[in-house]
Amino acid sequence: MWAHADLRGRQRKKLSEWQKEWQLQPQHTPEADAPPKPLQQQQAEDEERMADEMLIMEKKEKNENVKNEAEEVEDEMAPQPRKKKLLVLDLDKTLICTSDEVCFVFEIVMINGRLCNGSVKPRPFLEEFLECCSKYYEILMFTSAGASYVERVLNLVDKKSYLSRRIYRNMDDRSIYKKDISNLGWSLNDIILIDDSSNVCKFFPKNSIKIGRYTGADDDIALLQVLPVLLTTLAGADNVRHILDSSKPFSWICEQVDFDSDEQEQFCVYLFKKWKIKERKKKKERTGGRYGKYFVND
């Protein structure tokens, strides 16, 4: 009995040694035992394998780009924080006027259904005014004109869509029209209204700037005059109602400028120089160049 057990123990030990020896020896596979492939075939297989690896890498890169683009679109669609203040602008006689000059011509349907042509002239420096103010304010058009007329005009004079919102008059409503800026979703402390009508400004005198009526003059610089105070004092004010007063003359509010930096002052000086250059060119054209030397050296 003991001899039989000893024999089985020796067999197990021998089997264990064989297993260890087998594990240390290289495993022979059919591929390993096969004869070496021709060099041309080996190169073709290597190129095919590299092409497969490149294809996998391109797919991963493409998926990553799609993911990044989706994240960018999501960021663009996310609601952006609105600017601190709201600038409310009138249209007719404030930013434009009807004119016999061929400036901006459009077709409009009258109340009686008749189709006619209209021509409007933008106030000088309107585009620069809207562009500069759009960096500090949400700009809203609040007009007593009808939607059809306003849309056609703004599509011509506001091609870059600086005006974020537009409020029109319901032409079927024959009641007295009042521009109520108290229910626009903003605090009155942060709303500025620019209008040429005293009847409009009197309802909110501490929010209004009464600008002169535009009648088509080429040398009108009212927008250029009010721009510095809008970009400086009013843009940084905690409460515009502590500054504005429509009962005071337009020149008074334009003088309430407080530059916070040299850049702001230099920018406003640049705009006035730009206006002077335009005026010199116009005078030179009117005089036929007779005073060209004077205007260049002035």
Residue pairs with C-beta under 8 A, 6 or more apart in sequence:
26 32
37 45
82 138
83 136
83 137
83 138
84 136
84 190
84 235
85 136
85 137
85 138
85 186
85 190
85 191
85 192
85 234
85 235
85 240
86 137
86 138
86 140
86 184
86 186
86 190
86 191
86 192
87 133
87 137
87 138
87 139
87 140
87 192
87 194
87 230
88 140
88 142
88 179
88 181
88 184
88 191
88 192
88 193
88 194
89 95
89 139
89 140
89 141
89 142
89 163
89 194
89 195
90 142
90 143
90 194
90 195
90 196
90 197
90 200
91 141
91 143
91 145
91 150
91 153
91 154
92 98
92 143
92 144
92 145
93 196
93 197
93 213
93 214
93 215
94 123
94 194
94 195
94 196
94 211
94 213
94 214
95 122
95 123
95 126
95 157
95 214
96 120
96 121
96 122
96 123
96 126
96 153
96 157
96 214
97 120
97 121
97 123
97 214
97 215
97 216
98 118
98 119
98 120
98 121
99 119
99 120
99 121
99 216
100 119
101 119
101 121
101 216
102 119
103 119
103 120
103 121
103 122
104 119
104 120
104 121
104 122
104 153
104 156
104 157
105 117
105 118
105 119
106 117
106 118
106 119
106 120
106 152
106 153
106 156
107 115
107 116
107 117
107 118
107 152
108 115
108 116
108 117
108 118
108 148
108 149
108 152
109 115
109 148
110 116
111 171
118 149
118 152
118 153
120 153
120 156
120 157
121 216
122 157
123 214
123 220
123 222
123 223
124 218
124 219
124 220
124 221
124 223
124 224
124 275
125 221
125 223
125 224
125 227
125 271
125 275
126 157
126 223
127 157
127 160
128 223
128 224
128 227
128 271
129 223
129 224
129 227
130 139
130 158
130 160
130 162
130 163
131 160
131 162
132 227
132 230
132 231
133 139
133 162
133 227
133 230
133 231
134 162
136 230
136 231
136 235
137 192
137 230
137 235
138 164
138 165
139 162
139 163
139 164
139 165
140 163
140 164
140 165
140 166
140 167
140 184
141 150
141 154
141 163
141 165
141 166
141 167
142 167
142 179
142 181
142 193
143 150
143 166
143 167
143 168
143 169
144 169
144 177
144 179
145 168
145 169
146 168
146 169
146 171
147 166
147 168
150 166
150 168
151 166
154 163
154 166
169 177
178 200
178 203
179 193
179 195
179 200
179 203
180 203
181 188
181 191
181 193
181 204
181 207
182 188
182 204
184 191
188 204
188 206
188 207
188 241
189 238
189 239
189 240
189 241
190 240
191 204
191 207
191 240
192 207
192 208
192 209
192 230
192 234
192 240
192 244
193 200
193 201
193 204
193 207
193 208
193 209
194 208
194 209
194 211
194 226
195 201
195 208
195 209
195 210
195 211
196 210
196 211
196 212
196 213
196 214
197 210
198 210
198 246
200 208
201 208
201 209
201 210
201 246
202 246
204 246
205 244
205 245
205 246
205 247
206 240
206 241
206 244
206 245
206 246
207 240
207 241
207 244
208 244
208 246
209 226
209 244
209 246
209 250
209 253
210 246
210 250
211 222
211 226
211 250
212 220
212 222
212 250
214 220
214 222
218 282
219 279
221 275
222 250
224 271
224 272
224 275
225 250
225 251
225 254
226 250
226 253
226 254
227 268
227 271
228 254
228 257
228 259
228 264
228 268
229 253
229 254
229 255
229 256
229 257
231 264
231 267
231 268
232 257
232 258
232 259
232 260
232 264
233 243
233 256
233 257
233 258
234 240
234 243
234 244
236 260
237 243
243 253
243 256
244 253
245 252
245 253
257 268
259 265
259 268
280 295
280 296
280 298
283 291
283 295
284 291
284 292
284 295
